[in-house]
Amino acid sequence: MDDTIKTVGDLRNLISDLSDDYVIRFEVRRKVPDEELVLRSYKYPYDCYQFDGIEFDDIGVSDKVLCLGVELENLPKP
């Protein structure tokens, strides 16, 4: 299974069997460059930032785009 969700249909197929009480958590991962990774004591190759929920931004009807997002005021600690 490809884990990339590119369309509303992809998302619908992925979550069709889930009950409505599942919580949405959005995670952003940043690949750590090798030169930065060697300086770290823990060699996990990603910085991960988690957000509880996704904000609805807009529906672009003409170009069929559903815009969802998260707001970053200050980059959270991984």
C-alpha positions as CSV (number, residue, x, y, z in Angstrom):
1,M,0.0,0.0,0.0
2,D,1.3,3.5,-0.9
3,D,1.0,5.7,2.2
4,T,0.9,8.9,0.2
5,I,-2.6,10.6,0.3
6,K,-3.0,12.8,-2.7
7,T,-6.8,13.0,-3.2
8,V,-9.9,13.1,-1.1
9,G,-10.7,9.6,-2.5
10,D,-7.3,8.3,-1.2
11,L,-8.2,9.7,2.2
12,R,-11.7,8.4,2.1
13,N,-10.5,4.9,1.2
14,L,-7.9,5.0,4.0
15,I,-10.3,6.0,6.8
16,S,-13.6,4.4,5.5
17,D,-13.6,1.7,8.2
18,L,-12.6,3.9,11.1
19,S,-15.2,5.0,13.7
20,D,-15.9,8.7,14.2
21,D,-14.1,8.9,17.5
22,Y,-10.6,8.7,16.1
23,V,-8.5,11.8,16.9
24,I,-6.6,13.4,14.0
25,R,-2.9,14.1,14.7
26,F,-0.9,15.8,12.1
27,E,2.9,15.1,12.0
28,V,5.5,17.0,10.1
29,R,8.9,15.4,9.7
30,R,12.1,17.2,8.7
31,K,14.9,15.1,7.3
32,V,18.1,15.9,9.3
33,P,21.1,16.6,7.0
34,D,24.0,14.1,7.5
35,E,26.3,16.8,8.7
36,E,23.9,17.8,11.5
37,L,23.0,14.2,12.3
38,V,26.6,13.2,13.2
39,L,26.6,15.9,15.9
40,R,23.6,14.4,17.7
41,S,23.8,11.9,20.4
42,Y,20.6,10.2,19.2
43,K,20.9,9.4,15.5
44,Y,17.3,9.5,14.5
45,P,17.3,11.0,11.0
46,Y,14.1,13.1,11.4
47,D,12.9,16.0,13.5
48,C,9.2,15.4,14.2
49,Y,6.6,17.9,15.1
50,Q,3.1,16.9,16.1
51,F,-0.1,18.9,16.0
52,D,-3.5,17.8,17.4
53,G,-5.9,18.5,14.6
54,I,-5.7,20.1,11.2
55,E,-7.2,23.5,10.3
56,F,-9.6,23.8,7.4
57,D,-8.4,26.6,5.2
58,D,-10.3,26.6,1.9
59,I,-11.9,24.6,-0.9
60,G,-10.7,25.6,-4.3
61,V,-13.8,24.6,-6.3
62,S,-12.5,25.6,-9.7
63,D,-9.2,23.7,-9.4
64,K,-10.6,21.0,-7.1
65,V,-8.2,21.6,-4.2
66,L,-9.0,21.0,-0.5
67,C,-6.6,23.1,1.6
68,L,-5.8,21.9,5.1
69,G,-3.0,23.2,7.3
70,V,-1.4,23.8,10.6
71,E,-0.2,27.1,12.0
72,L,3.4,27.5,13.2
73,E,4.0,30.5,15.4
74,N,7.2,29.1,16.8
75,L,8.8,25.9,15.6
76,P,8.0,23.4,18.4
77,K,10.8,21.3,19.9
78,P,10.9,17.8,18.3
